[in-house]
Amino acid sequence: MSAGLIFDIKKYAINDGPGIRMTIFFKGCNLNCQWCHNPESLSPKVQKMYNASKCIGAVKCLDNCPNDALTLTEEGIVTEFDVCNLCGKCAEVCPTKAFEMLGSQIPISDLMKKIDNEAVFFDQSGGGVTFSGGEPLMHSEYLLEALKECGKRMYHRVVDTSCFASLETLLEVAEKCDMFLIDLKIMDSEKHKEFTGVHNEKILSNIKELAKTDCEIIFRMPMIKDVNCDDENIKKTAEFMNSLKGK
């Protein structure tokens, strides 16, 4: 199995499920919500970010670049991306963190070591592990293995997803998951596509099937001005939720 592409790991999370949690953020998303608060998670590839305002011209990055892909200019450090291999050597030596690598490959064994270190907080608070993103269902093989390992340790498992995936994948994940956090964004399909890049028929259909399983579901709704705060959308969202059978 290939290592999972993770762009962040948040300890002591309290808004991603019950108790104190560790939230694992996968990189890559199959939606493109215009209000996304994690835009660095959208691409399914490792990326390099440069913040010129943090650069002090130490040029350690230039000396450490194996491909000579960096040049110091009046505007800061410029990367020749046709030469850069995204090895991250520049970020390793930058004293002010002007360079930052977005996404790293983490084997399951290494991920579980990080999770196990937080077990005492899970036990004391009724917390556990939340898999978010990006879209964790895009990494289903890795996600399923991580959920299985967490299950062996009796950690509470949450998957934060849009439910835009194959039903087969979703139900397979549900067998190894305790709770889903699902954003219900916009009920009108055409408007949903306008603001997220995809229609919502598959999402709503998947949610209906997921509601028939033993998994607990918590719906969350981002309130976006002039997008989904109108009475009609809120009413249709409530009607959809009330129509579901399950926990």
N, C-alpha and C positions, 0 to 999 in steps of 0.2 A: 504494500500500500504506500502511495506517495504521501509525504508529509502535508499537513493542512496549511493553507495560506492564511495566516492570522495577522491582523494589523494592529490589534491592541488587546491587552488583558487588563481588566479593571478589578482590583481587589476592593473589598468592603462595599460592594454595590448594595443599595437598599431600595432601588426603584425597579428592579428587574425580576421580581418574584418575591416570595416570602423570606423573611430573615436576612441575615448578612450573607452575601453571595460573592462568587467570583464570576464575572461576565467575560466570556470569550467572544471576541469580535472577528468574524470571518471577513475576508476581503473578496469582493465580487458581489454584484447584485443584478438581478434581471429586471428590476424596475428602475425608473429614473425620475423619482419624485422631485418636483421643482423646489420643494422646501427641505430636502434632505439635510439632516443635521450631521451626517457623517459622509460628506461627499468624497472623502478620501477612501471610502470603502467601495465605491462603485466599480472601479476597474478590477478585473480578476487577475491582475498582474502586479508584480512588484514595481513600485514607482519610487522615484527620488524627488524629494521636495527641497527647495532652496528658499530661505528667507533672507533676502539681502539686508534687511534692517538689523539682523543679528550678526552679520559678517563684520569682523574687525580687521580683515586683511592679514591674518596670521599666516596664510598660504601653506599651512601644514597639509592641507588637502591636495595641493598641487604636487607636493613631494611624495605623497602616499598613493597617488593614482597610478596604477600599473600600465594604463593605456594612454597616458598623457591626454586625457579627454577634457581637462580643465584649463581655463585661461583667465587670468586676472585682468579685469577691465575697470574703467572708471565707475561703471555701474555695479561692479561686484564680480563674482565668479560666474563665468559662462561655461556651460557643459555642452560639448559636442556629442549629442546622443547617438549619432551614427558610429561613434567610437566607444562610448561608454558601455560597459557590460553590466552595470548595476550591481557591482560587487559590494558596494557599501564602504569601501576603504576610506573614502573621503569623510563620511559621517563618523567613522570610528575615531578619527583624530581631531575633528573640529572642536575647539575648546568652547565655543558658544552655541553649539548645536544648530548652526545655520543650515547645515545639511541634515536631512532626516530621511531614513529609508521607510517607506510605507509598505509593510507586508514582509513577513518572514516565514520560512518553512519550518514548522515545528513538528517533529515526530510525536506520535501518540505517547510514547514512553516519557518523553520530556514534558509534554503537557500534563500528564497525570502526576508527575513529581511536583509541578507547580500547584496543581489542585490539591494534592495531598497535604501540602504545607499549610493550607487554610482550613483543614478539617475541623480543628478545634472551634473555629468561629461558626462553622455550619452546625456543629453539635450543640453549642450553647444558645444559638438563636433560631434554630429550625430552618436554617438557610440551605444553600447548596450551590449548584452550578447552573448558569444560564448561558446558552449558546445563541449569539446574536450576530449582527453583521452591519452592513452587507446582508446577504441572504444565506443562512446556514444550510438550507436544503440544496443549494448548489454544490455543496461539498458532502453529499449524502454518505458516501462510503466512509469517509473519515469521521463524520458526525456520528454515524451508527456505532462505530468502534469506540468512540469517546463516551457515548451514552452507555454502552455495554460495560465499559470499565467503571464508570461512575455508579452504575447499578450494582456491580459486585461489591462496592464499598458502601452501599446504601445511602449515597448522596442524592438529595432531591434534585431532579433534572427538569429544567425548563428550556423550551425552544421558542425563541422570539422570531416570528416569521410572517411574511405577507401571505403565505399559502399559495403563492404562484409557483407551482411545481406539479409534477405528475402525481396523480392520486396514489399510485403504487408506492412512490417514494414517501409521500406524506403518511400513509397508513403504516408503512414499515417503521418509520421514525416514531409514530404514536405508540407502537408496541414497546418501545424502550424509553418512553418519556412520561413524566408525571403531570406536566402542565404545559400548555401553549399560551404564549402572549401573542395576540393577533391584532394588528392595526386594521380597523375598518375605516377606509379613507373617504371614498365617494361611492354612492350607490348607483348613480347614473353611469352606464358603461362608457358612453362616448366622452363624457366629461372626465371619467376616470382615465381613459386613454390620453386625453389632452394633457392632464397634469402628472401622470405617472408613466406614460409610454406604453401601457398595455390596457386591454379591455379587462373587465372584472368577472366575466361569466365563469371562467375556470376557478377563480378565487372563491366566489360564492358557492359554487358547486362543491369544491373541496371542503369548505367549512361545514357544509351540511353533512357530508360524510364523516368528517372528523368528529362532529358533535354526537355521532352514534357510538363512539368508542368510550372507553373508561377514562380518558384523559380529561383533566380539568381545563377549561378554556377561560381566559380573561381577555376581554376585548378592550382595546385602547383606541381612542380616536383623536388624532392630531387636529386641533381646531385652527384652520387656516382661513384668515380673513378673505372674503370674496371668492372662496373656493368651496368650502363645505359647511359653513356655519349657518346656512339658511334653514328655515323651519322645515322645508320639504325634505332636505337630505337627512336631517336629524330624525324626522318622523319615519322615513323609510328605513333608516338604520335601526331604529328601535323595533319596527315591525319585523325586520329580518331576524334580529336577535331573539325576539319573542317566539318566532316560528320554529326555532331549533329545538331538537330533542336531545337532551343530555345534561351534563353537569353545568 
